[in-house]
Amino acid sequence: MSNPCIRCGKQRLDGKTWKGKIGSSTVTYTLTICPDAGCQKIVDQVTAERKEKSALLIKKKAEAKLAKEKLVAGI
């Protein structure tokens, strides 16, 4: 199965594997990494920035919803 790096296109490698339980099922997780450490560092940074941006948008949406509910309740 092909799993190229999103940045450089090199074939990704299995970096870490662990098992977890979800209900009564056991799930195996595999973290894949780029063979180029410099490239992987950049990919990790971009991923962290995307997660931070997403979390900020979710927080702003929740705050806007709360403000709207307070406004409606105050009328």
Order of alpha helices (4+ residues) and beta strands (2+ residues): beta-beta-alpha
